[in-house]
């Protein structure tokens, strides 16, 4: 993955929101409240957007872990 300084705003946004969506999905599943069909479709759209910007699923998970650690 590129360093953060190499990312355009559009690429960083794609990565960020895909990671946020992963966190939301995991949080909801832990509480026994899975995403609705509409929410899941949005989640998948964010993941696809990140992939379309050159990120792997592992990149998104790594970024999510960094976000979670920074809280």
mmCIF file as Biopython writes it, N, C-alpha, C and O atoms, coordinates in Angstrom:
data_model
#
loop_
_atom_site.group_PDB
_atom_site.id
_atom_site.type_symbol
_atom_site.label_atom_id
_atom_site.label_alt_id
_atom_site.label_comp_id
_atom_site.label_asym_id
_atom_site.label_entity_id
_atom_site.label_seq_id
_atom_site.pdbx_PDB_ins_code
_atom_site.Cartn_x
_atom_site.Cartn_y
_atom_site.Cartn_z
_atom_site.occupancy
_atom_site.B_iso_or_equiv
_atom_site.auth_seq_id
_atom_site.auth_asym_id
_atom_site.pdbx_PDB_model_num
ATOM 1   N N  . UNK A ? 1  ? 0.843   -1.170 0.000  1.0 0.0 1  A 1 
ATOM 2   C CA . UNK A ? 1  ? 0.000   0.000  0.000  1.0 0.0 1  A 1 
ATOM 3   C C  . UNK A ? 1  ? 0.891   1.237  0.000  1.0 0.0 1  A 1 
ATOM 4   O O  . UNK A ? 1  ? 2.009   1.207  0.516  1.0 0.0 1  A 1 
ATOM 5   N N  . UNK A ? 2  ? 0.405   2.292  -0.565 1.0 0.0 2  A 1 
ATOM 6   C CA . UNK A ? 2  ? 1.114   3.569  -0.585 1.0 0.0 2  A 1 
ATOM 7   C C  . UNK A ? 2  ? 1.239   4.127  0.824  1.0 0.0 2  A 1 
ATOM 8   O O  . UNK A ? 2  ? 0.514   3.724  1.734  1.0 0.0 2  A 1 
ATOM 9   N N  . UNK A ? 3  ? 2.167   5.057  0.990  1.0 0.0 3  A 1 
ATOM 10  C CA . UNK A ? 3  ? 2.204   5.777  2.255  1.0 0.0 3  A 1 
ATOM 11  C C  . UNK A ? 3  ? 1.062   6.775  2.241  1.0 0.0 3  A 1 
ATOM 12  O O  . UNK A ? 3  ? 0.558   7.131  1.176  1.0 0.0 3  A 1 
ATOM 13  N N  . UNK A ? 4  ? 0.648   7.228  3.422  1.0 0.0 4  A 1 
ATOM 14  C CA . UNK A ? 4  ? -0.488  8.150  3.504  1.0 0.0 4  A 1 
ATOM 15  C C  . UNK A ? 4  ? -0.229  9.425  2.713  1.0 0.0 4  A 1 
ATOM 16  O O  . UNK A ? 4  ? -1.164  9.990  2.146  1.0 0.0 4  A 1 
ATOM 17  N N  . UNK A ? 5  ? 0.994   9.886  2.662  1.0 0.0 5  A 1 
ATOM 18  C CA . UNK A ? 5  ? 1.307   11.116 1.941  1.0 0.0 5  A 1 
ATOM 19  C C  . UNK A ? 5  ? 1.140   10.975 0.437  1.0 0.0 5  A 1 
ATOM 20  O O  . UNK A ? 5  ? 0.973   11.970 -0.267 1.0 0.0 5  A 1 
ATOM 21  N N  . UNK A ? 6  ? 1.184   9.749  -0.057 1.0 0.0 6  A 1 
ATOM 22  C CA . UNK A ? 6  ? 1.051   9.507  -1.488 1.0 0.0 6  A 1 
ATOM 23  C C  . UNK A ? 6  ? -0.395  9.421  -1.954 1.0 0.0 6  A 1 
ATOM 24  O O  . UNK A ? 6  ? -0.658  9.387  -3.156 1.0 0.0 6  A 1 
ATOM 25  N N  . UNK A ? 7  ? -1.330  9.385  -1.018 1.0 0.0 7  A 1 
ATOM 26  C CA . UNK A ? 7  ? -2.730  9.180  -1.383 1.0 0.0 7  A 1 
ATOM 27  C C  . UNK A ? 7  ? -3.411  10.487 -1.748 1.0 0.0 7  A 1 
ATOM 28  O O  . UNK A ? 7  ? -3.242  11.503 -1.073 1.0 0.0 7  A 1 
ATOM 29  N N  . UNK A ? 8  ? -4.179  10.446 -2.820 1.0 0.0 8  A 1 
ATOM 30  C CA . UNK A ? 8  ? -5.014  11.593 -3.150 1.0 0.0 8  A 1 
ATOM 31  C C  . UNK A ? 8  ? -6.192  11.602 -2.183 1.0 0.0 8  A 1 
ATOM 32  O O  . UNK A ? 8  ? -6.480  10.594 -1.538 1.0 0.0 8  A 1 
ATOM 33  N N  . UNK A ? 9  ? -6.866  12.731 -2.085 1.0 0.0 9  A 1 
ATOM 34  C CA . UNK A ? 9  ? -8.044  12.804 -1.216 1.0 0.0 9  A 1 
ATOM 35  C C  . UNK A ? 9  ? -9.069  11.747 -1.603 1.0 0.0 9  A 1 
ATOM 36  O O  . UNK A ? 9  ? -9.675  11.122 -0.732 1.0 0.0 9  A 1 
ATOM 37  N N  . UNK A ? 10 ? -9.266  11.544 -2.891 1.0 0.0 10 A 1 
ATOM 38  C CA . UNK A ? 10 ? -10.254 10.573 -3.348 1.0 0.0 10 A 1 
ATOM 39  C C  . UNK A ? 10 ? -9.869  9.157  -2.921 1.0 0.0 10 A 1 
ATOM 40  O O  . UNK A ? 10 ? -10.721 8.400  -2.455 1.0 0.0 10 A 1 
ATOM 41  N N  . UNK A ? 11 ? -8.610  8.798  -3.074 1.0 0.0 11 A 1 
ATOM 42  C CA . UNK A ? 11 ? -8.155  7.458  -2.666 1.0 0.0 11 A 1 
ATOM 43  C C  . UNK A ? 11 ? -8.238  7.301  -1.154 1.0 0.0 11 A 1 
ATOM 44  O O  . UNK A ? 11 ? -8.682  6.264  -0.663 1.0 0.0 11 A 1 
ATOM 45  N N  . UNK A ? 12 ? -7.817  8.314  -0.416 1.0 0.0 12 A 1 
ATOM 46  C CA . UNK A ? 12 ? -7.872  8.220  1.040  1.0 0.0 12 A 1 
ATOM 47  C C  . UNK A ? 12 ? -9.319  8.130  1.519  1.0 0.0 12 A 1 
ATOM 48  O O  . UNK A ? 12 ? -9.612  7.391  2.459  1.0 0.0 12 A 1 
ATOM 49  N N  . UNK A ? 13 ? -10.211 8.861  0.897  1.0 0.0 13 A 1 
ATOM 50  C CA . UNK A ? 13 ? -11.633 8.768  1.249  1.0 0.0 13 A 1 
ATOM 51  C C  . UNK A ? 13 ? -12.165 7.363  0.991  1.0 0.0 13 A 1 
ATOM 52  O O  . UNK A ? 13 ? -12.911 6.824  1.808  1.0 0.0 13 A 1 
ATOM 53  N N  . UNK A ? 14 ? -11.791 6.771  -0.127 1.0 0.0 14 A 1 
ATOM 54  C CA . UNK A ? 14 ? -12.241 5.417  -0.444 1.0 0.0 14 A 1 
ATOM 55  C C  . UNK A ? 14 ? -11.762 4.435  0.623  1.0 0.0 14 A 1 
ATOM 56  O O  . UNK A ? 14 ? -12.531 3.596  1.093  1.0 0.0 14 A 1 
ATOM 57  N N  . UNK A ? 15 ? -10.501 4.541  0.999  1.0 0.0 15 A 1 
ATOM 58  C CA . UNK A ? 15 ? -9.949  3.667  2.030  1.0 0.0 15 A 1 
ATOM 59  C C  . UNK A ? 15 ? -10.625 3.915  3.377  1.0 0.0 15 A 1 
ATOM 60  O O  . UNK A ? 15 ? -11.013 2.972  4.067  1.0 0.0 15 A 1 
ATOM 61  N N  . UNK A ? 16 ? -10.758 5.162  3.738  1.0 0.0 16 A 1 
ATOM 62  C CA . UNK A ? 16 ? -11.325 5.520  5.044  1.0 0.0 16 A 1 
ATOM 63  C C  . UNK A ? 16 ? -12.751 4.990  5.196  1.0 0.0 16 A 1 
ATOM 64  O O  . UNK A ? 16 ? -13.064 4.336  6.191  1.0 0.0 16 A 1 
ATOM 65  N N  . UNK A ? 17 ? -13.606 5.262  4.231  1.0 0.0 17 A 1 
ATOM 66  C CA . UNK A ? 17 ? -15.003 4.874  4.384  1.0 0.0 17 A 1 
ATOM 67  C C  . UNK A ? 17 ? -15.204 3.372  4.272  1.0 0.0 17 A 1 
ATOM 68  O O  . UNK A ? 17 ? -16.147 2.837  4.855  1.0 0.0 17 A 1 
ATOM 69  N N  . UNK A ? 18 ? -14.345 2.684  3.542  1.0 0.0 18 A 1 
ATOM 70  C CA . UNK A ? 18 ? -14.413 1.217  3.524  1.0 0.0 18 A 1 
ATOM 71  C C  . UNK A ? 18 ? -14.054 0.673  4.907  1.0 0.0 18 A 1 
ATOM 72  O O  . UNK A ? 18 ? -14.675 -0.277 5.383  1.0 0.0 18 A 1 
ATOM 73  N N  . UNK A ? 19 ? -13.055 1.274  5.547  1.0 0.0 19 A 1 
ATOM 74  C CA . UNK A ? 19 ? -12.659 0.842  6.892  1.0 0.0 19 A 1 
ATOM 75  C C  . UNK A ? 19 ? -13.752 1.148  7.908  1.0 0.0 19 A 1 
ATOM 76  O O  . UNK A ? 19 ? -14.037 0.328  8.780  1.0 0.0 19 A 1 
ATOM 77  N N  . UNK A ? 20 ? -14.358 2.316  7.802  1.0 0.0 20 A 1 
ATOM 78  C CA . UNK A ? 20 ? -15.460 2.672  8.712  1.0 0.0 20 A 1 
ATOM 79  C C  . UNK A ? 20 ? -16.605 1.677  8.547  1.0 0.0 20 A 1 
ATOM 80  O O  . UNK A ? 20 ? -17.207 1.251  9.533  1.0 0.0 20 A 1 
ATOM 81  N N  . UNK A ? 21 ? -16.905 1.308  7.311  1.0 0.0 21 A 1 
ATOM 82  C CA . UNK A ? 21 ? -17.993 0.361  7.054  1.0 0.0 21 A 1 
ATOM 83  C C  . UNK A ? 21 ? -17.687 -1.007 7.669  1.0 0.0 21 A 1 
ATOM 84  O O  . UNK A ? 21 ? -18.591 -1.672 8.175  1.0 0.0 21 A 1 
ATOM 85  N N  . UNK A ? 22 ? -16.432 -1.428 7.628  1.0 0.0 22 A 1 
ATOM 86  C CA . UNK A ? 22 ? -16.049 -2.695 8.249  1.0 0.0 22 A 1 
ATOM 87  C C  . UNK A ? 22 ? -16.287 -2.625 9.760  1.0 0.0 22 A 1 
ATOM 88  O O  . UNK A ? 22 ? -16.805 -3.564 10.365 1.0 0.0 22 A 1 
ATOM 89  N N  . UNK A ? 23 ? -15.900 -1.496 10.354 1.0 0.0 23 A 1 
ATOM 90  C CA . UNK A ? 23 ? -16.104 -1.335 11.791 1.0 0.0 23 A 1 
ATOM 91  C C  . UNK A ? 23 ? -17.572 -1.353 12.176 1.0 0.0 23 A 1 
ATOM 92  O O  . UNK A ? 23 ? -17.946 -1.973 13.171 1.0 0.0 23 A 1 
ATOM 93  N N  . UNK A ? 24 ? -18.405 -0.679 11.398 1.0 0.0 24 A 1 
ATOM 94  C CA . UNK A ? 24 ? -19.837 -0.666 11.670 1.0 0.0 24 A 1 
ATOM 95  C C  . UNK A ? 24 ? -20.418 -2.068 11.568 1.0 0.0 24 A 1 
ATOM 96  O O  . UNK A ? 24 ? -21.188 -2.497 12.427 1.0 0.0 24 A 1 
ATOM 97  N N  . UNK A ? 25 ? -20.041 -2.775 10.510 1.0 0.0 25 A 1 
ATOM 98  C CA . UNK A ? 25 ? -20.565 -4.135 10.319 1.0 0.0 25 A 1 
ATOM 99  C C  . UNK A ? 25 ? -20.158 -5.032 11.484 1.0 0.0 25 A 1 
ATOM 100 O O  . UNK A ? 25 ? -20.988 -5.769 12.015 1.0 0.0 25 A 1 
ATOM 101 N N  . UNK A ? 26 ? -18.900 -4.977 11.883 1.0 0.0 26 A 1 
ATOM 102 C CA . UNK A ? 26 ? -18.421 -5.815 12.988 1.0 0.0 26 A 1 
ATOM 103 C C  . UNK A ? 26 ? -19.121 -5.454 14.293 1.0 0.0 26 A 1 
ATOM 104 O O  . UNK A ? 26 ? -19.510 -6.339 15.055 1.0 0.0 26 A 1 
ATOM 105 N N  . UNK A ? 27 ? -19.280 -4.179 14.549 1.0 0.0 27 A 1 
ATOM 106 C CA . UNK A ? 27 ? -19.942 -3.727 15.773 1.0 0.0 27 A 1 
ATOM 107 C C  . UNK A ? 27 ? -21.376 -4.215 15.835 1.0 0.0 27 A 1 
ATOM 108 O O  . UNK A ? 27 ? -21.834 -4.712 16.864 1.0 0.0 27 A 1 
ATOM 109 N N  . UNK A ? 28 ? -22.064 -4.070 14.747 1.0 0.0 28 A 1 
ATOM 110 C CA . UNK A ? 28 ? -23.468 -4.503 14.703 1.0 0.0 28 A 1 
ATOM 111 C C  . UNK A ? 28 ? -23.577 -6.014 14.869 1.0 0.0 28 A 1 
ATOM 112 O O  . UNK A ? 28 ? -24.473 -6.503 15.558 1.0 0.0 28 A 1 
ATOM 113 N N  . UNK A ? 29 ? -22.668 -6.754 14.239 1.0 0.0 29 A 1 
ATOM 114 C CA . UNK A ? 29 ? -22.717 -8.219 14.357 1.0 0.0 29 A 1 
ATOM 115 C C  . UNK A ? 29 ? -22.429 -8.662 15.786 1.0 0.0 29 A 1 
ATOM 116 O O  . UNK A ? 29 ? -23.049 -9.609 16.270 1.0 0.0 29 A 1 
ATOM 117 N N  . UNK A ? 30 ? -21.496 -7.994 16.475 1.0 0.0 30 A 1 
ATOM 118 C CA . UNK A ? 30 ? -21.192 -8.332 17.871 1.0 0.0 30 A 1 
ATOM 119 C C  . UNK A ? 30 ? -22.406 -8.128 18.767 1.0 0.0 30 A 1 
ATOM 120 O O  . UNK A ? 30 ? -22.579 -8.838 19.758 1.0 0.0 30 A 1 
ATOM 121 N N  . UNK A ? 31 ? -23.242 -7.164 18.421 1.0 0.0 31 A 1 
ATOM 122 C CA . UNK A ? 31 ? -24.427 -6.872 19.225 1.0 0.0 31 A 1 
ATOM 123 C C  . UNK A ? 31 ? -25.662 -7.640 18.747 1.0 0.0 31 A 1 
ATOM 124 O O  . UNK A ? 31 ? -26.770 -7.413 19.232 1.0 0.0 31 A 1 
ATOM 125 N N  . UNK A ? 32 ? -25.459 -8.541 17.801 1.0 0.0 32 A 1 
ATOM 126 C CA . UNK A ? 32 ? -26.572 -9.341 17.299 1.0 0.0 32 A 1 
ATOM 127 C C  . UNK A ? 32 ? -27.540 -8.565 16.437 1.0 0.0 32 A 1 
ATOM 128 O O  . UNK A ? 32 ? -28.716 -8.915 16.336 1.0 0.0 32 A 1 
ATOM 129 N N  . UNK A ? 33 ? -27.036 -7.494 15.808 1.0 0.0 33 A 1 
ATOM 130 C CA . UNK A ? 33 ? -27.871 -6.648 14.953 1.0 0.0 33 A 1 
ATOM 131 C C  . UNK A ? 33 ? -27.218 -6.526 13.573 1.0 0.0 33 A 1 
ATOM 132 O O  . UNK A ? 33 ? -26.653 -5.484 13.242 1.0 0.0 33 A 1 
ATOM 133 N N  . UNK A ? 34 ? -27.298 -7.589 12.771 1.0 0.0 34 A 1 
ATOM 134 C CA . UNK A ? 34 ? -26.628 -7.528 11.469 1.0 0.0 34 A 1 
ATOM 135 C C  . UNK A ? 34 ? -27.159 -6.385 10.605 1.0 0.0 34 A 1 
ATOM 136 O O  . UNK A ? 34 ? -28.266 -5.888 10.810 1.0 0.0 34 A 1 
ATOM 137 N N  . UNK A ? 35 ? -26.351 -5.991 9.649  1.0 0.0 35 A 1 
ATOM 138 C CA . UNK A ? 35 ? -26.754 -4.931 8.734  1.0 0.0 35 A 1 
ATOM 139 C C  . UNK A ? 35 ? -28.005 -5.329 7.971  1.0 0.0 35 A 1 
ATOM 140 O O  . UNK A ? 35 ? -28.205 -6.502 7.656  1.0 0.0 35 A 1 
ATOM 141 N N  . UNK A ? 36 ? -28.835 -4.356 7.680  1.0 0.0 36 A 1 
ATOM 142 C CA . UNK A ? 36 ? -30.000 -4.597 6.823  1.0 0.0 36 A 1 
ATOM 143 C C  . UNK A ? 36 ? -29.504 -4.813 5.400  1.0 0.0 36 A 1 
ATOM 144 O O  . UNK A ? 36 ? -28.329 -4.591 5.106  1.0 0.0 36 A 1 
ATOM 145 N N  . UNK A ? 37 ? -30.377 -5.236 4.539  1.0 0.0 37 A 1 
ATOM 146 C CA . UNK A ? 37 ? -30.004 -5.462 3.139  1.0 0.0 37 A 1 
ATOM 147 C C  . UNK A ? 37 ? -29.486 -4.171 2.500  1.0 0.0 37 A 1 
ATOM 148 O O  . UNK A ? 37 ? -28.502 -4.190 1.760  1.0 0.0 37 A 1 
ATOM 149 N N  . UNK A ? 38 ? -30.149 -3.056 2.788  1.0 0.0 38 A 1 
ATOM 150 C CA . UNK A ? 38 ? -29.703 -1.776 2.234  1.0 0.0 38 A 1 
ATOM 151 C C  . UNK A ? 38 ? -28.341 -1.378 2.786  1.0 0.0 38 A 1 
ATOM 152 O O  . UNK A ? 38 ? -27.478 -0.904 2.047  1.0 0.0 38 A 1 
ATOM 153 N N  . UNK A ? 39 ? -28.153 -1.573 4.088  1.0 0.0 39 A 1 
ATOM 154 C CA . UNK A ? 39 ? -26.867 -1.240 4.704  1.0 0.0 39 A 1 
ATOM 155 C C  . UNK A ? 39 ? -25.753 -2.132 4.175  1.0 0.0 39 A 1 
ATOM 156 O O  . UNK A ? 39 ? -24.636 -1.670 3.943  1.0 0.0 39 A 1 
ATOM 157 N N  . UNK A ? 40 ? -26.060 -3.408 3.985  1.0 0.0 40 A 1 
ATOM 158 C CA . UNK A ? 40 ? -25.063 -4.333 3.450  1.0 0.0 40 A 1 
ATOM 159 C C  . UNK A ? 40 ? -24.689 -3.950 2.021  1.0 0.0 40 A 1 
ATOM 160 O O  . UNK A ? 40 ? -23.521 -4.038 1.641  1.0 0.0 40 A 1 
ATOM 161 N N  . UNK A ? 41 ? -25.662 -3.530 1.236  1.0 0.0 41 A 1 
ATOM 162 C CA . UNK A ? 41 ? -25.374 -3.085 -0.134 1.0 0.0 41 A 1 
ATOM 163 C C  . UNK A ? 41 ? -24.458 -1.861 -0.110 1.0 0.0 41 A 1 
ATOM 164 O O  . UNK A ? 41 ? -23.545 -1.755 -0.929 1.0 0.0 41 A 1 
ATOM 165 N N  . UNK A ? 42 ? -24.692 -0.953 0.810  1.0 0.0 42 A 1 
ATOM 166 C CA . UNK A ? 42 ? -23.826 0.227  0.945  1.0 0.0 42 A 1 
ATOM 167 C C  . UNK A ? 42 ? -22.433 -0.197 1.385  1.0 0.0 42 A 1 
ATOM 168 O O  . UNK A ? 42 ? -21.436 0.296  0.857  1.0 0.0 42 A 1 
ATOM 169 N N  . UNK A ? 43 ? -22.359 -1.106 2.347  1.0 0.0 43 A 1 
ATOM 170 C CA . UNK A ? 43 ? -21.071 -1.641 2.811  1.0 0.0 43 A 1 
ATOM 171 C C  . UNK A ? 43 ? -20.283 -2.202 1.631  1.0 0.0 43 A 1 
ATOM 172 O O  . UNK A ? 43 ? -19.103 -1.894 1.460  1.0 0.0 43 A 1 
ATOM 173 N N  . UNK A ? 44 ? -20.934 -3.017 0.831  1.0 0.0 44 A 1 
ATOM 174 C CA . UNK A ? 44 ? -20.266 -3.626 -0.319 1.0 0.0 44 A 1 
ATOM 175 C C  . UNK A ? 44 ? -19.831 -2.570 -1.332 1.0 0.0 44 A 1 
ATOM 176 O O  . UNK A ? 44 ? -18.776 -2.699 -1.952 1.0 0.0 44 A 1 
ATOM 177 N N  . UNK A ? 45 ? -20.631 -1.544 -1.498 1.0 0.0 45 A 1 
ATOM 178 C CA . UNK A ? 45 ? -20.265 -0.456 -2.416 1.0 0.0 45 A 1 
ATOM 179 C C  . UNK A ? 45 ? -18.990 0.242  -1.940 1.0 0.0 45 A 1 
ATOM 180 O O  . UNK A ? 45 ? -18.120 0.566  -2.749 1.0 0.0 45 A 1 
ATOM 181 N N  . UNK A ? 46 ? -18.879 0.471  -0.638 1.0 0.0 46 A 1 
ATOM 182 C CA . UNK A ? 46 ? -17.651 1.074  -0.086 1.0 0.0 46 A 1 
ATOM 183 C C  . UNK A ? 46 ? -16.444 0.162  -0.304 1.0 0.0 46 A 1 
ATOM 184 O O  . UNK A ? 46 ? -15.362 0.635  -0.652 1.0 0.0 46 A 1 
ATOM 185 N N  . UNK A ? 47 ? -16.630 -1.148 -0.099 1.0 0.0 47 A 1 
ATOM 186 C CA . UNK A ? 47 ? -15.516 -2.080 -0.286 1.0 0.0 47 A 1 
ATOM 187 C C  . UNK A ? 47 ? -15.086 -2.117 -1.754 1.0 0.0 47 A 1 
ATOM 188 O O  . UNK A ? 47 ? -13.895 -2.138 -2.063 1.0 0.0 47 A 1 
ATOM 189 N N  . UNK A ? 48 ? -16.064 -2.126 -2.641 1.0 0.0 48 A 1 
ATOM 190 C CA . UNK A ? 48 ? -15.764 -2.130 -4.074 1.0 0.0 48 A 1 
ATOM 191 C C  . UNK A ? 48 ? -15.054 -0.848 -4.480 1.0 0.0 48 A 1 
ATOM 192 O O  . UNK A ? 48 ? -14.118 -0.882 -5.279 1.0 0.0 48 A 1 
ATOM 193 N N  . UNK A ? 49 ? -15.490 0.277  -3.940 1.0 0.0 49 A 1 
ATOM 194 C CA . UNK A ? 49 ? -14.853 1.553  -4.253 1.0 0.0 49 A 1 
ATOM 195 C C  . UNK A ? 49 ? -13.385 1.538  -3.815 1.0 0.0 49 A 1 
ATOM 196 O O  . UNK A ? 49 ? -12.515 2.018  -4.542 1.0 0.0 49 A 1 
ATOM 197 N N  . UNK A ? 50 ? -13.113 0.992  -2.639 1.0 0.0 50 A 1 
ATOM 198 C CA . UNK A ? 50 ? -11.723 0.902  -2.172 1.0 0.0 50 A 1 
ATOM 199 C C  . UNK A ? 50 ? -10.905 0.015  -3.113 1.0 0.0 50 A 1 
ATOM 200 O O  . UNK A ? 50 ? -9.781  0.363  -3.475 1.0 0.0 50 A 1 
ATOM 201 N N  . UNK A ? 51 ? -11.464 -1.118 -3.504 1.0 0.0 51 A 1 
ATOM 202 C CA . UNK A ? 51 ? -10.759 -2.006 -4.446 1.0 0.0 51 A 1 
ATOM 203 C C  . UNK A ? 51 ? -10.523 -1.300 -5.777 1.0 0.0 51 A 1 
ATOM 204 O O  . UNK A ? 51 ? -9.452  -1.423 -6.371 1.0 0.0 51 A 1 
ATOM 205 N N  . UNK A ? 52 ? -11.519 -0.567 -6.237 1.0 0.0 52 A 1 
ATOM 206 C CA . UNK A ? 52 ? -11.379 0.162  -7.506 1.0 0.0 52 A 1 
ATOM 207 C C  . UNK A ? 52 ? -10.282 1.218  -7.429 1.0 0.0 52 A 1 
ATOM 208 O O  . UNK A ? 52 ? -9.743  1.629  -8.457 1.0 0.0 52 A 1 
ATOM 209 N N  . UNK A ? 53 ? -9.950  1.656  -6.222 1.0 0.0 53 A 1 
ATOM 210 C CA . UNK A ? 53 ? -8.881  2.638  -6.029 1.0 0.0 53 A 1 
ATOM 211 C C  . UNK A ? 53 ? -7.544  1.965  -5.706 1.0 0.0 53 A 1 
ATOM 212 O O  . UNK A ? 53 ? -6.589  2.627  -5.301 1.0 0.0 53 A 1 
ATOM 213 N N  . UNK A ? 54 ? -7.490  0.645  -5.889 1.0 0.0 54 A 1 
ATOM 214 C CA . UNK A ? 54 ? -6.229  -0.079 -5.771 1.0 0.0 54 A 1 
ATOM 215 C C  . UNK A ? 54 ? -5.933  -0.675 -4.409 1.0 0.0 54 A 1 
ATOM 216 O O  . UNK A ? 54 ? -4.826  -1.165 -4.188 1.0 0.0 54 A 1 
ATOM 217 N N  . UNK A ? 55 ? -6.886  -0.650 -3.489 1.0 0.0 55 A 1 
ATOM 218 C CA . UNK A ? 55 ? -6.652  -1.205 -2.165 1.0 0.0 55 A 1 
ATOM 219 C C  . UNK A ? 55 ? -7.138  -2.644 -2.104 1.0 0.0 55 A 1 
ATOM 220 O O  . UNK A ? 55 ? -8.142  -2.999 -2.721 1.0 0.0 55 A 1 
ATOM 221 N N  . UNK A ? 56 ? -6.422  -3.462 -1.359 1.0 0.0 56 A 1 
ATOM 222 C CA . UNK A ? 56 ? -6.853  -4.829 -1.125 1.0 0.0 56 A 1 
ATOM 223 C C  . UNK A ? 56 ? -7.710  -4.869 0.131  1.0 0.0 56 A 1 
ATOM 224 O O  . UNK A ? 56 ? -7.763  -3.901 0.890  1.0 0.0 56 A 1 
ATOM 225 N N  . UNK A ? 57 ? -8.377  -5.993 0.343  1.0 0.0 57 A 1 
ATOM 226 C CA . UNK A ? 57 ? -9.154  -6.158 1.574  1.0 0.0 57 A 1 
ATOM 227 C C  . UNK A ? 57 ? -8.235  -6.052 2.789  1.0 0.0 57 A 1 
ATOM 228 O O  . UNK A ? 57 ? -8.626  -5.510 3.822  1.0 0.0 57 A 1 
ATOM 229 N N  . UNK A ? 58 ? -7.013  -6.570 2.662  1.0 0.0 58 A 1 
ATOM 230 C CA . UNK A ? 58 ? -6.049  -6.489 3.764  1.0 0.0 58 A 1 
ATOM 231 C C  . UNK A ? 58 ? -5.674  -5.033 4.049  1.0 0.0 58 A 1 
ATOM 232 O O  . UNK A ? 58 ? -5.519  -4.652 5.210  1.0 0.0 58 A 1 
ATOM 233 N N  . UNK A ? 59 ? -5.527  -4.219 3.006  1.0 0.0 59 A 1 
ATOM 234 C CA . UNK A ? 59 ? -5.234  -2.796 3.201  1.0 0.0 59 A 1 
ATOM 235 C C  . UNK A ? 59 ? -6.340  -2.128 4.025  1.0 0.0 59 A 1 
ATOM 236 O O  . UNK A ? 59 ? -6.069  -1.352 4.941  1.0 0.0 59 A 1 
ATOM 237 N N  . UNK A ? 60 ? -7.577  -2.445 3.681  1.0 0.0 60 A 1 
ATOM 238 C CA . UNK A ? 60 ? -8.720  -1.838 4.373  1.0 0.0 60 A 1 
ATOM 239 C C  . UNK A ? 60 ? -8.743  -2.308 5.828  1.0 0.0 60 A 1 
ATOM 240 O O  . UNK A ? 60 ? -8.962  -1.504 6.735  1.0 0.0 60 A 1 
ATOM 241 N N  . UNK A ? 61 ? -8.520  -3.600 6.056  1.0 0.0 61 A 1 
ATOM 242 C CA . UNK A ? 61 ? -8.495  -4.111 7.432  1.0 0.0 61 A 1 
ATOM 243 C C  . UNK A ? 61 ? -7.362  -3.469 8.236  1.0 0.0 61 A 1 
ATOM 244 O O  . UNK A ? 61 ? -7.549  -3.114 9.400  1.0 0.0 61 A 1 
ATOM 245 N N  . UNK A ? 62 ? -6.197  -3.322 7.621  1.0 0.0 62 A 1 
ATOM 246 C CA . UNK A ? 62 ? -5.064  -2.687 8.314  1.0 0.0 62 A 1 
ATOM 247 C C  . UNK A ? 62 ? -5.385  -1.246 8.680  1.0 0.0 62 A 1 
ATOM 248 O O  . UNK A ? 62 ? -5.085  -0.799 9.787  1.0 0.0 62 A 1 
ATOM 249 N N  . UNK A ? 63 ? -5.995  -0.520 7.749  1.0 0.0 63 A 1 
ATOM 250 C CA . UNK A ? 63 ? -6.359  0.872  8.025  1.0 0.0 63 A 1 
ATOM 251 C C  . UNK A ? 63 ? -7.409  0.929  9.133  1.0 0.0 63 A 1 
ATOM 252 O O  . UNK A ? 63 ? -7.349  1.797  10.004 1.0 0.0 63 A 1 
ATOM 253 N N  . UNK A ? 64 ? -8.365  0.008  9.100  1.0 0.0 64 A 1 
ATOM 254 C CA . UNK A ? 64 ? -9.378  -0.044 10.153 1.0 0.0 64 A 1 
ATOM 255 C C  . UNK A ? 64 ? -8.722  -0.270 11.511 1.0 0.0 64 A 1 
ATOM 256 O O  . UNK A ? 64 ? -9.098  0.368  12.494 1.0 0.0 64 A 1 
ATOM 257 N N  . UNK A ? 65 ? -7.758  -1.162 11.573 1.0 0.0 65 A 1 
ATOM 258 C CA . UNK A ? 65 ? -7.055  -1.432 12.831 1.0 0.0 65 A 1 
ATOM 259 C C  . UNK A ? 65 ? -6.345  -0.173 13.325 1.0 0.0 65 A 1 
ATOM 260 O O  . UNK A ? 65 ? -6.330  0.100  14.526 1.0 0.0 65 A 1 
ATOM 261 N N  . UNK A ? 66 ? -5.761  0.590  12.412 1.0 0.0 66 A 1 
ATOM 262 C CA . UNK A ? 66 ? -5.090  1.844  12.796 1.0 0.0 66 A 1 
ATOM 263 C C  . UNK A ? 66 ? -6.108  2.856  13.327 1.0 0.0 66 A 1 
ATOM 264 O O  . UNK A ? 66 ? -5.840  3.564  14.298 1.0 0.0 66 A 1 
ATOM 265 N N  . UNK A ? 67 ? -7.268  2.920  12.688 1.0 0.0 67 A 1 
ATOM 266 C CA . UNK A ? 67 ? -8.318  3.831  13.168 1.0 0.0 67 A 1 
ATOM 267 C C  . UNK A ? 67 ? -8.773  3.431  14.567 1.0 0.0 67 A 1 
ATOM 268 O O  . UNK A ? 67 ? -8.910  4.276  15.452 1.0 0.0 67 A 1 
ATOM 269 N N  . UNK A ? 68 ? -9.002  2.152  14.756 1.0 0.0 68 A 1 
ATOM 270 C CA . UNK A ? 68 ? -9.477  1.669  16.051 1.0 0.0 68 A 1 
ATOM 271 C C  . UNK A ? 68 ? -8.436  1.912  17.141 1.0 0.0 68 A 1 
ATOM 272 O O  . UNK A ? 68 ? -8.789  2.236  18.275 1.0 0.0 68 A 1 
ATOM 273 N N  . UNK A ? 69 ? -7.181  1.760  16.811 1.0 0.0 69 A 1 
ATOM 274 C CA . UNK A ? 69 ? -6.106  1.946  17.789 1.0 0.0 69 A 1 
ATOM 275 C C  . UNK A ? 69 ? -5.940  3.415  18.150 1.0 0.0 69 A 1 
ATOM 276 O O  . UNK A ? 69 ? -5.437  3.734  19.227 1.0 0.0 69 A 1 
ATOM 277 N N  . UNK A ? 70 ? -6.354  4.304  17.271 1.0 0.0 70 A 1 
ATOM 278 C CA . UNK A ? 70 ? -6.156  5.735  17.521 1.0 0.0 70 A 1 
ATOM 279 C C  . UNK A ? 70 ? -7.268  6.351  18.373 1.0 0.0 70 A 1 
ATOM 280 O O  . UNK A ? 70 ? -7.197  7.526  18.733 1.0 0.0 70 A 1 
ATOM 281 N N  . UNK A ? 71 ? -8.288  5.562  18.694 1.0 0.0 71 A 1 
ATOM 282 C CA . UNK A ? 71 ? -9.393  6.087  19.511 1.0 0.0 71 A 1 
ATOM 283 C C  . UNK A ? 71 ? -9.039  6.161  20.956 1.0 0.0 71 A 1 
ATOM 284 O O  . UNK A ? 71 ? -9.860  6.582  21.771 1.0 0.0 71 A 1 
#
